[in-house]
Amino acid sequence: MSDANLLEAAVRTEFGKGAARRTRRAGNVPAVLYGHQADPQHLSLDARAFSAILREHGTNAVLSLVIDGKKQLALTKSVVVHPIRRYIEHADLLIIKKGEKVTADVNVIITGDAAPGTLVTQDATTISIESDAMNIPESIEVSVEGVEAGTQINAGSLELPKGVTLNVDAETLIVNVIAAPQSEAEVEEAAEAAEAAAEAASAE
């Protein structure tokens, strides 16, 4: 665990919206640490330091918290960001131990260019995986280089790093490569066909 992930965490004794606002006004993020049958702990993290770790290590960052002088490993499970002002409103942290497996949602990133005349649609931007808590990949890449129209890439086809397994159905659609509409008329035709197919399916 590098010192870059070392984060002092103060125990919060006040709760509720007013207390959370005061915590944020002081330049901190209200957080809850839970897991391993322990009672949830209400913590306060330095907003700037926490944001820097998330920027560097992604949303599944592993933290080395220092709480009352004691170190505790924690996985960032969820972060709530203010929709307009973009500051972190709240974070949920999960107690972890070295060597244990955890589930996490990681981003799926498309690389490469599909064959000319195709349109690449991404059906899932994140995928749930199971991995060693200390080695969660920041993202999973899927290449569409030279892929022809009519190709579908499912979760089971993704190349996962060693020690990482899928936590979703292998048939889950990730990327769909279709023929690109060439003109406005074709776009309308494709939309009408899709609408008709949807109506037919709902009528069955």
Disulfide bonds with the S-S distance in Angstrom:
none
